[in-house]
């Protein structure tokens, strides 16, 4: 899938969902991410069991880092009139920032704090705020609804990769295999 197709999918609106459903799904991402890494050893978290793919720690660092962008984008879309949102190339971050040396616990705490902060803000918004828009430098006009959906889908997208790593590590840690199967069933 090309980047533009990926972004179109991630930002696609779902008019059947209410603001309360958006907020609940966004908030649920905290527990989903914590559950995805539960029971993994430090060795498992930094392992790269699939050639050419990030470790679980790098995935979690990526999620925490991009949550900073999502928080900023959501806040600016609510607070400002049609702000410009700058796209980000995620590829150089893991190596240049040395994600493998980061603390899983600290990254989970950062992700959690940012999500809770945004949940509080979203709960305070009137219905009409969900129609506010911004201009993304790569994809054009996006609504608050689309930004929140993108953040929800982004976590779900990466939880698949964590489950994939758990499966690949299952031969070393048999208990991880059962959890990997559960995640694959949970994220159809």
N, C-alpha and C positions, 0 to 999 in steps of 0.2 A: 504494500500500500504506500503510495506517495504521500509526502508530508501534507500537501493541500487536501487530499482525500481524508487523511487522518484528522486534520483540523476541522474539516466540514462535518465529519461524523461526530467528533467530540463536542462541537458547538451547536449541533442540531437541537432545536427546541422541541419540547414535548408538551404541547398545549393541554394534554390531559392531566398534567400534574399541577396541583395547587401550590401556593407558596409554602404552606405547612408541610407538604410532602417533600418539597425541595429541601427545606431546612432539616427535616428528619433524616433524609438520605445523606445530606452533607455532614450532619452530626454523626451519623452511623459510621462514616468513614474512619473515625477515630478508633472505635472498637474493632472494625474490620482490619485495620492495619496492625493493631496490637495483636489480634488473634492470628494474623498471618505469620508473625514471627515468633509466636509463643513456643517455648520449649527448644528453640534453636540454641546451640552452643556458640561460643565465640568463634570456634573453628568453622562451624557451619555457616555462620553469618558472613565471614570474610572469604569463604570458598567461592571459586568460580567453576562450578561443576559442568558448565556448558560453555564450550569454547566460544570466545568472541562476545560473551554477554557479561553484564555487570554482576557483581556479587549481590547478595541480599542486602548487605550494608550499603552498598552503592545505590541500590534501588531506594532504600529508606532515606538516605541522604538526599537523593534526587527529589523524593516526595516532599521532604521537609523544605528543601530549597525552593521548589516550585510553589509550595504553599505560601511562601513570602510573596511571590508574584501574584498569585491568586488573591491574597488578602489585599494587596495594594490595588489591584485592578477592580475588585469588588468595591472597596472603599471609595476609590476615585470615581467610579461610575455612579455611585449613590450621591457623593458630595459635590461633584463638579458638573458643569454643563458640557456634555459631549467630549470628554477628555480623550486624548490619544494614548493608546496602550501599546507599548513596544514589545515586539516578539523577542523570544530568547532562543538561542541555539544551545541546547542542553549538552551536546556532545563533549565539549572540552572540560566541563566542570569536574567530573570524577577524578581525572588525572591531575589537572592543574590545582585543584583544591585539596587533593589527596584524601578523598573520601574514605579510603581503606583505613586511615588512621583515626577516623572519627569514632565517637561513642554512640552505639546503638541507642542506649537509654536517653542520652541527651537529644538525639535527633527525633526520637519518638516524643519526647517532652516538648520540643519546639513545634512539631507538627500538631500535637494536641493543643497547646496554648493558642496557636494561630487559629485553628478550627473553632475552638470555644469562643475566641474573640469575635470571629465573623458570625458565628451562630447568634451571639448576643445582638450584634448589629442588625442582622437580618430579621430577627424577631421584633425589632422595634420599628421596622419599616412599614409604611402604609401600602396598601394594595398597589397603588399607582407607581410606586418606586420600582416594581418589578419590570416595568416597561422602559425604564431609563436606559439610554444607550451610550456607547463609547465607540471609538474607531480603533480597531486593532491594526497595527502597522502592516500585518501580513494578510489578514483575512477580511478586513473591512469592518462595517458596522456590526456591533454585537450588543445584545441586550443584557441586562443584569441576569435574567433567567438563563440565557445561554452561557454566561460566565460561570454561574453556580453549577449548571449541568456539566460544563467542561471539567470543573474541579472534582465533581462527583465521579464522573467517568474516568478521569485521570487516575484516581486511586484504584478503582476497579480494574483498570487496564494493567496497572503494575502489580496488583495482587496476583494476577495470573502468572506473572514472571516469577514471583516468589514461590508460588505453588510448583511451578516447573522446576525450580531449583531444589525444592524439598524432595520432589520425586527423584531427581538425579542423585541426590545425596542419600536416598533411602537405603542403598546397599551398605553405607557406612553407619547409618543411624536408623534402624528399622522402625522406630516410633515415628519418625518423620513421614514415612510413607502413608500411614493412616491419615494424618492431617492433610497431606497433599491431595489425597483422594477427596476428602471432605471439601476442600477449597474448589476443586474442579467441579464438583456437583453444585456447589453454592453459586458459582459464577458461570451460568450457562452461556 
